[in-house]
Structures are given as C-alpha cells and as structure tokens.
Amino acid sequence: MGRPGPDRAVTTDDVLAVFSALDDCCKPLTARDIAKELDCSPPTANKRLSELVEEGELHTRQVGAGSRVWWQPRFE
C-alpha cells in the first residue's frame, strides 16, 4: 500500500452533510468516522468538527482517554 495523498479540501458543510445523511442525525460520531466517510485524515476531520462546535452546529464530549464524539443537537 502506498502513502495516502494530501487531504482534499474538506469543509464544514461536508461534515454537516455526513450527519444529515444519518438515519438519526443526533447519532454521535468520532473524527475517525468522519475521516473515513470523507476520505481525509482524522486530524483534518477533528479540525472541522471543532469549528462546528465553535459555531454551535455540533456538540462534543470526551468519552475516554483522548477520545471524543460529536453529534448534532436536536433543534425544536
């Protein structure tokens, strides 16, 4: 297997589209889940996820030593 190439330009809209495509948009996902879905590195996914938390679009929580999950809150 060769080395992966550089990450494509992943946007916060790309990340939100992953959550929107879920049967339950509130399902928690990891940065690895997002990275796999968007074919990017986990650090790139983590950066976009963190930006979405700052914008109030996603919530996050630490679930272990260095592990986090992100989810889209239910808006009523």
C-alpha positions as CSV (number, residue, x, y, z in Angstrom):
1,M,0.0,0.0,0.0
2,G,1.3,3.5,-0.8
3,R,1.1,6.5,1.3
4,P,-2.1,8.5,1.2
5,G,-2.0,11.7,-0.7
6,P,-2.8,15.1,0.7
7,D,-6.3,15.6,2.2
8,R,-8.8,17.0,-0.3
9,A,-10.4,20.3,0.8
10,V,-12.9,19.2,3.4
11,T,-15.3,21.9,4.5
12,T,-17.6,22.2,7.5
13,D,-20.5,21.7,5.0
14,D,-19.1,18.3,4.0
15,V,-19.0,17.3,7.7
16,L,-22.6,18.5,8.3
17,A,-23.7,16.5,5.2
18,V,-22.4,13.3,6.9
19,F,-24.6,14.0,9.9
20,S,-27.6,14.9,7.7
21,A,-27.3,11.6,5.8
22,L,-27.7,9.6,9.0
23,D,-31.0,8.0,9.9
24,D,-30.6,9.7,13.3
25,C,-28.7,13.0,12.8
26,C,-28.1,13.1,16.6
27,K,-26.0,9.9,16.5
28,P,-22.5,10.5,17.9
29,L,-19.6,10.1,15.5
30,T,-15.9,10.1,16.0
31,A,-13.3,12.0,14.0
32,R,-12.3,8.6,12.5
33,D,-15.9,8.0,11.4
34,I,-16.0,11.4,9.6
35,A,-12.5,10.9,8.2
36,K,-13.4,7.6,6.7
37,E,-16.6,8.9,5.2
38,L,-14.9,12.0,3.7
39,D,-11.6,10.3,2.8
40,C,-9.5,12.6,4.8
41,S,-7.2,12.3,7.8
42,P,-8.6,12.2,11.4
43,P,-6.8,15.5,12.3
44,T,-8.5,17.2,9.4
45,A,-11.9,15.9,10.4
46,N,-11.2,16.8,14.0
47,K,-10.4,20.4,13.0
48,R,-13.6,20.8,11.0
49,L,-15.7,19.2,13.8
50,S,-14.1,21.6,16.3
51,E,-15.0,24.5,14.1
52,L,-18.6,23.3,14.0
53,V,-18.7,23.1,17.8
54,E,-17.5,26.8,18.0
55,E,-20.2,27.8,15.6
56,G,-22.9,26.0,17.7
57,E,-23.7,23.5,15.0
58,L,-22.4,20.4,16.8
59,H,-21.9,19.3,20.4
60,T,-18.9,17.3,21.7
61,R,-17.9,15.2,24.6
62,Q,-14.8,13.3,25.8
63,V,-15.6,9.6,26.1
64,G,-12.2,8.2,27.1
65,A,-8.5,9.0,27.3
66,G,-8.2,11.3,24.3
67,S,-11.3,10.1,22.6
68,R,-14.2,12.4,21.6
69,V,-17.6,12.1,20.0
70,W,-19.6,14.8,18.2
71,W,-23.3,14.9,17.5
72,Q,-25.8,17.3,16.0
73,P,-28.2,18.6,18.7
74,R,-32.0,18.4,18.2
75,F,-33.4,21.8,17.5
76,E,-37.1,22.3,18.1
